[in-house]
Amino acid sequence: MDTTRRSARLVAALLVLTLTLLACRAAERDPATPRPAASPGTGPPADPGIDPSVAGLDPELRAAVRAATRDAERDGVRLVVTSGWRSRAHQERLFAEAVESYGSEEEARRWVALPDESAHVTGDAVDIGPTDGAYWLGQHGAAYGLCQTYANEPWHFELLTAPGGTCPEMLPDGSSAR
């Protein structure tokens, strides 16, 4: 099997695995259950009723996700923030794990940003699950200003337009320059 086909199969397998893990993680979360607050000095302000990955989001992004979540529920679709704000240390760990998994920094950057480049570290991105929730938001997100950023990550959304506006063209992957 040539290198291109092997790489394509690996990417497809990893995408399926990632989506499966996100769906499982989302299914295990009960949005009504308070999450532990971040340790002092490591994250957003502690609020015992809000998951730190949501509390650390940009307020406009958080409001847009909440509005979309309400409307998706009316359509019978559940939206769950499977990942939102991340600490710099957590993003560094994710990148190191991706380098290990993908075999090179170049390939890892297609899927995981460096901490200085991650919209999650600044609170400007959310990953949405389960799969039908991400699909719903991909179809309706522009109404809230939420846009799928990367073609290879159907779960990753950022506030990239005014509500009701037009989303910019998706980038191929996280290694692409904005």
N, C-alpha and C positions, 0 to 999 in steps of 0.2 A: 504494500500500500504506500503510495507516495506521501510525502510530508504534508502537502496541502490537504489531502483527504483526511489524513490522521489528525491534523490540527482542527479541521472543520468538525470532525466527529467529537474531538475532545471538547471543543467549545459548546457544541450542542448538548453533550452529556452534562457539562458543568452548568449550563443554563437550566436544564431540566432539574438537576439536583438543587440548584439555588432556589428555583421557583417552588419546588417541593418543600424545602426547608422553611422558606418564608411562609408558605401556606400552613405548614404544621405549627410554626411558631405563632402565627396569627390565630389559629384555631385554639391554641392553648391559653391565650390571653383572655382575660375577662376585663373588658374596658372599665367596669365599675369597681374593680379591685385597686385600691391605692398601691402605687409602686414605691419602693424605697427611694428616699431622697438622695441626691448626690452628696458625697463627702464634702465638708467645708473646703472651699478654695479650689474645688475640682470641677465645678459645673454651675448650672443655673441655680437661682435661689431655691432653697428647699421649700417645697409645698407638699405636705403629706398626702394630699389628694390628687396630685398630678404627677404622672410619670416624668422624670427629669428630661427624657429625650423629647417630650412634648413641651414641657415648661421652658426649655432652652431654645425653642424655635422663635424666629422673628415673629412679633405679635401679628403682623398682617398675614403672614403665611399660616400661622396657627388659626386665625379667624377664617381664612379661606378654606382650610381643611375641615374645620368644624361645620361650615355652611355646606360644603360638598357632602360631608358625612350625613348630615340631616336629610339632604335631598336624595342621596343614594338609598338611604333607608326607606324613603317613600316609594322608591322603585324596587324595593325588596332586595337591595344589595348592601352588603356590609363592607365598610371601609375601615381598615385598621392601620394605624401608623406602626409599621414593623420596625422602623428605625427613623429617628429624627435627628435631634442634636446629638453630637458625639464629642467626647473630650478628645483633645489632641493625642493623648496617650492611647486611647482606644483606637483612633484612626491609624496611629503608627502600628499597633498590633495587627489590625486588619490588613494593612499593606504588607507587613512582614509575612503574614500567613499567605497572602496572595502570591507573593514572590516564591514562597516555598511550593505552593500548589501549581503555579503556572510555569515555574522554572526560570523566569527572568523578570527583571523590573519592567522591561518594555511591555511584555504581555500582561503583567499584573496591572499596569496603569490603564489598560483597557477596561478594567473592572473595578479597581479601587484607587481612589485618588490619594496622593500624598497629603499629609495634614495641612500644609500651607495652601493647597489647591482645593481642598474639600469643602463643598457647600454645606455638608453636614456639620463640620466643625464650627462654622459661623452661624449655624441655625437657619440656613437658607434652603434646606432640602429635606424632603421626606421620602421614605420608601413606603409604599402602600401595598397591603395584602388584604385578603387572599387574592388569588389570581383574578377572579371575577370583579373584585373591587378595583384592582389596578386597571383592568380593561374598561370598567365603567368610567373611571376618572380619565383615562386616555380619550374616551369619547366625549366627555362632558366637562373636562377640566378647564377649558378656556373660559367658560361662563364664570368661573371663580378666579381667573388669572393663573390657574395651575396648568403647567405644561410638562409633558414628558420631555426630558432633556436629552436622553441618549437612546438611539435606536436599539441598542443591545440590552437596555435595562427598562423593560416595560413597567417596572414598579417605582422608578425614580422620578419625582416631580419637584419642580421649583416654581416659584412665583415669577413668571417671566413676561407677563402682559397684564394690562388692566382687565378687570373683570369684563367679560364679553368681547375682549379683543381677540386678535389672531396670534396664536403661538408661533414663535420662530421655528424655522426648520430644525429638526432634531440633528444633533451631532451623531456621527457613527458610533462613537464610544467615548469613554472618559479620557482617553489620551488625546482626543481632538481639541485643537485650540478654539476658544470662543471668539 
